[in-house]
Amino acid sequence: LKESTAMTQKLSLPNLPPCDPETLGFDKETLETHSAANARQIAMGYMPGVAECAVKDNKLVYVDIRGYQDKERRAPMTQKSLFRCHSMTKPITAVAFMILWEEGKLALDDPVHKYIPAFKNMKVSKGGRLVDSKRPMTLRHLVTHTSGLGYGPSRERKTEKLEDGPYLSLVKRIDAGVISNLKSFCDELATFPLQFHPGDRWEYSMGLDVLGRVLEVVSGTPLDKLFRQRIFRKMGMKDTAFCVSPRKAHRQLTAYYVTKVRSKNRKTKLPNNFFSRRADGIHPQMSAWVRGRSLRVLSGGGICGSFAGGLLSSLRDQTIFCDVLLNGGYARTTGCQVLKPATVRLLCRDWLRMKAVSNKQHLRGWGMGRDVGWCPVGHWMPKARLMFMGGITTSWSISFATKQFQVSMTSSSCDADVHNWDDRKDDLCGAVEHAEKVWQRKRRRIVQSG
C-alpha cells in the first residue's frame, strides 16, 4: 500500500472554488499534517483509502482523496467513488419529508396510521406484558426517533451469525427477500409491540424507514424515484442512488472492508498494524448494492435487514448536500431553491426540546450528554450551532455559526483504537479545528511583534 499513500486526487465542483486555507483562517501546515496522518493510516492497513474535504464561506479550504476504492484491483479513490451511506441516508429522507411538508401534503403531527393503517392502536411492551399506547405515533415521532420503534439485530456481513434482537424474525425475512417492498415491511413491523410509548424517550430506530413509506403514500411515487426527482436532480447529486448497475459498480463502487488488529505497540498496547477482509462481495459486481442483487426494501433509514440497504453516495454529492443545507436550501450547483430558508432553520434545531415531541422538559439524544440533541437531519449541538451525522464509515458536520462544513468518507469498519492517535492530526474535524487555533496563535504573535 505504499504506492497508494502517495496518490491524491482533486475535488472539482462548480461554484465551490479551492482557495489558500490561510486566507480563511486555517494553518496550512496543520492541514498538511492531517493529510500525512491519512497516509499513515492507509500504510498501517487501518483503511484502504479516504475521500474528504473541508469548506468555509463557500470555498474549498482542504481536500484529500487518496488510497484505493478497491485495493485488490488497485482502483484509485476518486471524488466519484461510491460509499455505503447507511445512516447518512436519513438526512435525505428528512429533506424529502420537509419538501412535502412545505407543499402542504402532510403535517408534522399527523398520526402515522393516517398513511399506514397497520400502525393504528399500537401496543407497547412493558414489563413482560402488552399495554395500549398512551398516544398515537406521529410523523414528528418518526423523524426524531421518539416513536417507540427500535433497531436490531444487525451484522457487518451476511456470513456472521445473527444475534438475538427485538425484530429478529423480521430481519431474517428481509434478508431472505421474503419482504419485497416498503409497504410489506411497514405492515409487518406494525405487528411488533413498541419498545416504549411514543414521545417518552429517544432511541435510534427504523422510524425513517417507516417515514419513507409515508412519503411514498403521500407522493404516489416510489422512494427512489421521489429522491431522484425532488432532491438529487435539483441539487445536482449525480452519483447518489439506492443501487447501481454492475458496470457502474465496477467503475465507481468502493469495496467494503471489516478491519481487524494484526499487531500492537509493545509500550502502549494499542494497535499499530491492521488487516482487512472484504465484506460485500469478492468483486464490485457482487455487492448487495448492485441492481438485481440489492435489497428490495428501499431503506430511508440506511439499513434494512441485518446489513444492507440505504443509499450509495460520493464525496462530490455529499459535499453538494451539505452546501445546500448551509446555504439555506439553495443549490448553487444547479441554481434551484430546494427548500425555503425558513424550512432549513426549522430542520436545523433541537427537536427533542419541542413539546410536540415529548411532554418531558428535555429528551436526551444518543448518549452524548445533555448538550447533544437531535434534529431531523442529524445530531445537533445548540450552543455551537453545529450539526453532524455519520454512517458506519462516513460522516459530515456543518457549523452554521462559522459557515463551514467537513465531509469524510472511507470504506472500512474498525472498532479498535489506534497507536499514537491524536484527534488534532488524525481526525478531520479535529484537524480543522486545530488548524484554526494554530492560525489564530500565529496571527496574534505577528500582531504583538509588529
C-alpha positions as CSV (number, residue, x, y, z in Angstrom):
1,L,0.0,0.0,0.0
2,K,3.0,2.4,0.0
3,E,2.1,3.4,-3.6
4,S,-1.5,4.3,-2.6
5,T,-0.4,6.7,0.2
6,A,1.2,9.0,-2.4
7,M,-1.8,9.2,-4.8
8,T,-4.0,12.2,-4.2
9,Q,-6.9,13.4,-6.3
10,K,-8.7,16.7,-6.8
11,L,-12.3,17.7,-6.0
12,S,-13.9,19.7,-8.7
13,L,-17.2,21.4,-8.1
14,P,-18.9,24.3,-9.8
15,N,-19.3,27.4,-7.5
16,L,-17.0,25.8,-4.9
17,P,-13.6,27.0,-5.8
18,P,-10.4,25.9,-4.0
19,C,-8.5,28.6,-2.0
20,D,-5.5,29.0,0.1
21,P,-6.6,28.0,3.6
22,E,-4.5,30.7,5.2
23,T,-6.8,33.4,3.6
24,L,-9.8,32.0,5.6
25,G,-8.0,31.5,8.9
26,F,-6.6,27.9,8.7
27,D,-3.0,27.0,9.2
28,K,-1.9,25.2,6.1
29,E,0.9,23.1,7.7
30,T,-1.6,21.7,10.3
31,L,-3.9,20.6,7.5
32,E,-1.0,19.0,5.7
33,T,-0.2,17.2,8.9
34,H,-3.7,15.6,8.7
35,S,-3.0,14.5,5.1
36,A,0.2,12.8,6.4
37,A,-1.9,11.1,9.1
38,N,-4.3,9.8,6.5
39,A,-1.3,8.3,4.6
40,R,-0.1,6.8,7.8
41,Q,-3.5,5.2,8.5
42,I,-3.5,3.7,5.0
43,A,0.0,2.4,5.3
44,M,-0.8,0.6,8.6
45,G,-3.8,-1.0,7.0
46,Y,-6.4,0.9,9.1
47,M,-8.2,1.9,5.9
48,P,-7.7,1.3,2.2
49,G,-8.3,4.9,1.2
50,V,-10.2,8.1,2.1
51,A,-12.1,11.0,0.4
52,E,-12.7,14.1,2.4
53,C,-12.9,17.9,2.3
54,A,-13.4,21.0,4.3
55,V,-15.4,24.0,3.1
56,K,-15.7,27.5,4.6
57,D,-17.5,30.6,3.1
58,N,-18.3,28.5,0.0
59,K,-14.7,27.8,-0.7
60,L,-12.7,24.6,-0.6
61,V,-10.0,25.0,2.0
62,Y,-8.9,21.4,2.2
63,V,-9.2,18.2,0.1
64,D,-7.6,14.8,0.5
65,I,-8.6,12.0,-1.9
66,R,-6.1,9.2,-1.6
67,G,-5.6,5.4,-1.5
68,Y,-7.8,2.8,-3.1
69,Q,-11.6,2.4,-3.6
70,D,-10.8,-1.2,-4.2
71,K,-7.3,-2.3,-3.0
72,E,-7.4,-5.8,-4.6
73,R,-8.0,-4.3,-8.0
74,R,-5.7,-1.3,-7.3
75,A,-8.6,1.0,-8.3
76,P,-7.7,4.5,-7.0
77,M,-10.1,6.6,-4.9
78,T,-11.8,9.5,-6.7
79,Q,-14.3,12.2,-5.9
80,K,-16.9,10.0,-7.6
81,S,-16.1,6.8,-5.7
82,L,-19.3,5.4,-4.2
83,F,-19.6,4.7,-0.5
84,R,-22.4,3.0,1.5
85,C,-24.1,5.8,3.4
86,H,-26.0,3.7,5.9
87,S,-27.4,6.3,8.4
88,M,-26.3,9.2,6.2
89,T,-29.4,8.2,4.2
90,K,-31.6,9.6,7.0
91,P,-30.9,13.3,6.2
92,I,-32.0,12.7,2.6
93,T,-35.3,11.2,3.8
94,A,-35.8,14.1,6.2
95,V,-35.3,16.7,3.4
96,A,-37.8,14.9,1.2
97,F,-40.2,14.9,4.2
98,M,-39.9,18.6,4.6
99,I,-40.3,19.3,0.8
100,L,-43.7,17.6,1.0
101,W,-44.5,19.4,4.3
102,E,-43.7,22.8,2.5
103,E,-46.2,21.8,-0.1
104,G,-48.9,21.2,2.5
105,K,-49.2,17.5,1.6
106,L,-48.7,16.3,5.2
107,A,-48.4,17.8,8.7
108,L,-45.7,17.1,11.2
109,D,-48.2,15.9,13.8
110,D,-50.3,13.7,11.5
111,P,-50.7,10.2,13.1
112,V,-48.7,7.6,11.2
113,H,-51.8,5.4,10.9
114,K,-53.4,8.1,8.6
115,Y,-51.0,6.9,5.9
116,I,-50.2,3.3,7.1
117,P,-53.4,1.9,8.8
118,A,-51.4,-1.0,10.3
119,F,-49.9,1.4,12.9
120,K,-53.3,2.2,14.5
121,N,-53.9,1.0,18.1
122,M,-50.3,0.0,18.7
123,K,-49.3,-2.0,21.8
124,V,-46.3,-1.2,24.0
125,S,-44.1,-3.9,25.6
126,K,-43.9,-3.1,29.3
127,G,-42.5,-5.4,32.0
128,G,-43.3,-8.6,30.0
129,R,-46.8,-7.6,29.1
130,L,-48.5,-5.6,26.4
131,V,-50.3,-2.3,27.2
132,D,-52.2,0.2,25.0
133,S,-50.0,3.1,23.7
134,K,-50.7,6.3,25.6
135,R,-50.7,8.3,22.4
136,P,-50.7,7.7,18.7
137,M,-47.3,7.7,16.9
138,T,-46.9,10.8,14.7
139,L,-44.7,11.7,11.8
140,R,-42.7,14.0,14.1
141,H,-42.0,11.0,16.4
142,L,-40.7,9.1,13.4
143,V,-38.3,11.8,12.3
144,T,-37.0,12.3,15.9
145,H,-36.5,8.7,16.9
146,T,-39.1,9.0,19.6
147,S,-41.7,6.7,18.0
148,G,-41.2,3.7,20.3
149,L,-39.6,1.7,17.4
150,G,-36.1,0.3,17.7
151,Y,-33.4,-1.5,15.7
152,G,-31.8,-4.9,15.5
153,P,-30.2,-7.2,15.2
154,S,-27.5,-6.2,12.7
155,R,-24.2,-7.6,11.5
156,E,-21.2,-6.4,9.4
157,R,-21.6,-9.2,6.8
158,K,-24.1,-11.9,5.9
159,T,-21.8,-14.7,6.9
160,E,-21.8,-13.7,10.5
161,K,-24.3,-15.2,12.9
162,L,-27.2,-13.1,13.8
163,E,-27.6,-12.3,17.5
164,D,-31.0,-12.1,19.1
165,G,-32.9,-8.8,18.9
166,P,-36.4,-7.5,19.1
167,Y,-37.0,-7.8,15.4
168,L,-35.1,-10.9,14.6
169,S,-37.8,-12.7,12.6
170,L,-38.5,-9.5,10.6
171,V,-34.8,-9.0,9.9
172,K,-34.4,-12.6,8.7
173,R,-37.4,-12.3,6.3
174,I,-35.9,-9.1,4.8
175,D,-32.5,-10.7,4.3
176,A,-34.2,-13.7,2.6
177,G,-36.1,-11.4,0.2
178,V,-39.5,-12.5,1.5
179,I,-40.4,-8.9,2.3
180,S,-40.2,-7.2,-1.1
181,N,-41.2,-3.6,-0.6
182,L,-41.7,-0.8,1.9
183,K,-45.5,-1.5,2.3
184,S,-44.9,-5.1,3.3
185,F,-42.1,-4.1,5.6
186,C,-44.2,-1.5,7.4
187,D,-47.2,-3.7,7.7
188,E,-45.1,-6.5,9.3
189,L,-43.2,-4.1,11.5
190,A,-46.5,-2.8,12.9
191,T,-47.3,-6.3,14.3
192,F,-44.4,-5.9,16.7
193,P,-45.1,-4.1,20.0
194,L,-43.4,-0.7,20.6
195,Q,-40.4,-0.6,22.9
196,F,-41.8,2.4,24.7
197,H,-44.7,4.9,24.5
198,P,-44.2,7.5,21.6
199,G,-42.6,10.6,23.0
200,D,-41.3,9.1,26.2
201,R,-37.7,8.8,25.1
202,W,-35.2,8.9,22.2
203,E,-34.0,5.7,20.7
204,Y,-32.3,5.2,17.3
205,S,-34.7,3.3,15.2
206,M,-36.4,2.3,12.0
207,G,-38.5,5.4,12.2
208,L,-37.0,6.9,9.0
209,D,-37.8,3.7,7.1
210,V,-41.4,4.0,8.1
211,L,-41.3,7.7,7.1
212,G,-40.0,6.6,3.7
213,R,-43.2,4.6,3.2
214,V,-45.3,7.6,4.3
215,L,-43.5,9.7,1.6
216,E,-44.4,7.0,-1.0
217,V,-48.1,7.1,0.0
218,V,-48.3,10.9,0.1
219,S,-46.4,11.5,-3.2
220,G,-47.7,8.4,-5.1
221,T,-44.1,7.8,-6.1
222,P,-41.6,5.1,-5.1
223,L,-39.0,6.4,-2.7
224,D,-36.0,6.1,-5.1
225,K,-37.9,8.0,-7.8
226,L,-39.0,10.6,-5.3
227,F,-35.4,11.2,-4.2
228,R,-34.2,11.4,-7.7
229,Q,-36.8,13.9,-8.9
230,R,-37.1,16.1,-5.9
231,I,-33.6,16.1,-4.4
232,F,-30.8,14.6,-6.5
233,R,-31.6,16.3,-9.8
234,K,-32.4,19.6,-8.2
235,M,-29.2,19.6,-6.1
236,G,-27.0,18.2,-8.9
237,M,-26.2,15.0,-7.0
238,K,-25.4,12.8,-10.0
239,D,-23.9,9.8,-8.2
240,T,-26.3,9.0,-5.4
241,A,-28.7,6.1,-5.6
242,F,-30.1,3.1,-3.8
243,C,-28.3,0.7,-6.2
244,V,-26.1,0.8,-9.3
245,S,-25.6,-1.3,-12.4
246,P,-22.8,-3.9,-12.4
247,R,-20.9,-1.7,-14.9
248,K,-21.1,1.4,-12.6
249,A,-20.2,-0.8,-9.6
250,H,-17.0,-1.9,-11.4
251,R,-16.1,1.7,-12.2
252,Q,-17.1,3.5,-9.0
253,L,-18.1,1.3,-6.1
254,T,-15.7,1.1,-3.1
255,A,-15.0,-2.3,-1.7
256,Y,-16.3,-2.6,1.8
257,Y,-13.9,-3.9,4.4
258,V,-14.1,-5.1,8.0
259,T,-10.7,-4.3,9.6
260,K,-9.1,-6.2,12.5
261,V,-6.0,-5.8,14.6
262,R,-2.8,-7.5,13.3
263,S,-0.3,-6.3,15.9
264,K,0.0,-3.9,18.8
265,N,2.7,-1.5,20.0
266,R,4.7,-3.0,22.9
267,K,4.5,0.1,25.1
268,T,1.0,1.4,24.6
269,K,-0.6,-2.0,23.9
270,L,-2.6,-0.2,21.2
271,P,-2.9,-1.5,17.6
272,N,-0.4,-0.2,15.1
273,N,-1.0,-2.7,12.2
274,F,-4.2,-4.0,10.7
275,F,-5.6,-6.4,8.2
276,S,-9.0,-6.3,6.4
277,R,-11.4,-8.6,4.7
278,R,-14.0,-7.8,2.0
279,A,-17.5,-7.9,3.5
280,D,-19.7,-7.2,0.5
281,G,-18.8,-9.5,-2.4
282,I,-15.5,-10.6,-3.8
283,H,-16.0,-8.3,-6.7
284,P,-17.8,-5.0,-7.0
285,Q,-20.4,-6.5,-9.3
286,M,-21.4,-8.9,-6.5
287,S,-22.2,-6.2,-4.0
288,A,-25.5,-6.1,-2.2
289,W,-25.9,-2.6,-3.7
290,V,-25.8,-3.8,-7.3
291,R,-29.1,-3.8,-9.2
292,G,-30.6,-7.3,-9.3
293,R,-28.7,-8.2,-6.1
294,S,-29.8,-5.2,-4.0
295,L,-32.2,-5.1,-1.1
296,R,-35.8,-4.9,-2.4
297,V,-36.9,-2.7,0.5
298,L,-35.9,0.9,-0.1
299,S,-34.4,1.9,3.3
300,G,-34.9,5.6,4.1
301,G,-33.1,5.0,7.4
302,G,-30.0,3.5,5.8
303,I,-30.2,-0.2,6.9
304,C,-33.0,-2.7,6.5
305,G,-32.5,-6.3,7.4
306,S,-29.2,-7.1,9.1
307,F,-26.6,-5.5,6.8
308,A,-27.7,-3.9,3.5
309,G,-29.9,-1.0,2.5
310,G,-29.6,2.7,2.2
311,L,-28.1,5.0,-0.4
312,L,-24.7,5.0,-2.1
313,S,-23.1,8.4,-2.5
314,S,-19.8,10.1,-3.3
315,L,-17.7,12.8,-1.7
316,R,-18.8,15.1,-4.5
317,D,-22.5,14.5,-3.8
318,Q,-22.3,14.7,0.0
319,T,-20.4,18.0,-0.4
320,I,-23.2,19.4,-2.5
321,F,-25.8,18.2,0.0
322,C,-24.0,19.9,2.9
323,D,-23.5,23.0,0.9
324,V,-27.3,23.2,0.2
325,L,-28.1,23.0,3.9
326,L,-25.5,25.6,4.8
327,N,-26.8,27.9,2.2
328,G,-30.5,27.9,3.3
329,G,-31.7,25.2,0.9
330,Y,-30.2,26.8,-2.2
331,A,-28.3,24.5,-4.6
332,R,-25.5,26.7,-6.0
333,T,-24.6,23.8,-8.4
334,T,-27.9,24.0,-10.2
335,G,-29.4,27.3,-9.1
336,C,-32.5,25.6,-7.6
337,Q,-34.1,26.5,-4.3
338,V,-34.7,23.0,-2.9
339,L,-36.0,24.1,0.5
340,K,-37.0,27.5,1.8
341,P,-34.5,29.1,4.2
342,A,-37.2,29.1,7.0
343,T,-37.6,25.4,6.5
344,V,-33.9,24.7,6.8
345,R,-33.8,26.8,10.0
346,L,-36.7,24.6,11.3
347,L,-34.8,21.5,10.3
348,C,-31.6,22.5,11.9
349,R,-32.5,22.9,15.6
350,D,-33.0,20.6,18.5
351,W,-36.4,18.9,18.0
352,L,-36.1,16.9,21.3
353,R,-36.9,20.1,23.2
354,M,-40.2,20.5,21.3
355,K,-43.4,20.0,23.4
356,A,-44.9,18.4,20.3
357,V,-42.3,15.6,20.5
358,S,-42.5,15.0,24.2
359,N,-44.2,16.3,27.3
360,K,-40.9,16.0,29.2
361,Q,-38.7,19.0,29.5
362,H,-35.7,17.7,27.6
363,L,-35.1,14.3,26.0
364,R,-31.6,13.1,25.7
365,G,-30.0,12.1,22.3
366,W,-27.6,9.3,21.6
367,G,-25.6,9.0,24.9
368,M,-23.5,12.1,24.2
369,G,-24.7,14.2,27.2
370,R,-27.3,16.9,27.6
371,D,-25.6,19.2,25.2
372,V,-26.3,17.0,22.2
373,G,-29.8,16.9,20.8
374,W,-31.4,15.7,17.6
375,C,-32.8,17.4,14.5
376,P,-34.3,15.5,11.6
377,V,-31.0,15.6,9.6
378,G,-28.7,14.6,12.4
379,H,-27.2,15.3,15.9
380,W,-27.5,18.9,17.0
381,M,-25.3,20.9,19.4
382,P,-27.3,24.0,20.2
383,K,-24.5,26.0,21.9
384,A,-22.2,25.6,18.9
385,R,-25.0,25.7,16.3
386,L,-23.3,22.6,14.9
387,M,-24.9,19.6,13.3
388,F,-23.3,16.2,12.5
389,M,-24.3,12.9,11.0
390,G,-22.5,9.7,10.2
391,G,-22.9,6.2,8.8
392,I,-20.7,3.2,9.6
393,T,-17.7,4.6,7.6
394,T,-18.8,8.1,6.5
395,S,-19.6,11.4,8.2
396,W,-20.2,15.1,7.8
397,S,-20.5,18.1,10.1
398,I,-21.9,21.5,9.5
399,S,-21.3,24.6,11.6
400,F,-23.9,27.3,11.0
401,A,-22.0,29.6,13.4
402,T,-18.8,29.6,11.4
403,K,-20.2,28.9,7.9
404,Q,-18.2,25.8,7.4
405,F,-18.6,22.0,6.9
406,Q,-16.5,18.9,6.6
407,V,-17.2,15.6,4.8
408,S,-15.1,12.4,5.4
409,M,-15.7,9.1,3.7
410,T,-13.9,5.8,3.8
411,S,-14.9,2.2,3.3
412,S,-13.6,0.2,6.2
413,S,-15.2,-0.5,9.5
414,C,-12.9,-0.9,12.6
415,D,-13.8,-0.5,16.3
416,A,-10.2,-0.6,17.6
417,D,-8.2,2.3,19.0
418,V,-5.0,3.3,17.1
419,H,-1.5,3.7,18.5
420,N,-0.4,7.4,18.5
421,W,-3.9,8.6,17.5
422,D,-4.3,12.3,18.0
423,D,-7.7,13.9,17.1
424,R,-5.8,17.1,16.2
425,K,-4.0,15.2,13.5
426,D,-5.9,12.0,12.7
427,D,-9.5,13.2,12.7
428,L,-10.6,15.6,10.0
429,C,-12.9,17.8,12.2
430,G,-10.3,17.8,15.0
431,A,-7.6,18.8,12.5
432,V,-9.7,21.6,11.0
433,E,-10.4,23.0,14.5
434,H,-6.8,22.8,15.5
435,A,-5.7,24.5,12.2
436,E,-8.0,27.4,13.1
437,K,-6.4,27.7,16.6
438,V,-2.9,27.5,15.3
439,W,-3.6,30.2,12.7
440,Q,-5.1,32.4,15.4
441,R,-2.0,32.0,17.6
442,K,0.3,32.8,14.7
443,R,-1.7,35.8,13.9
444,R,-1.6,37.1,17.5
445,R,2.2,36.7,17.6
446,I,2.5,38.6,14.3
447,V,0.4,41.5,15.7
448,Q,2.2,41.5,19.0
449,S,5.7,41.6,17.3
450,G,4.6,44.3,14.9
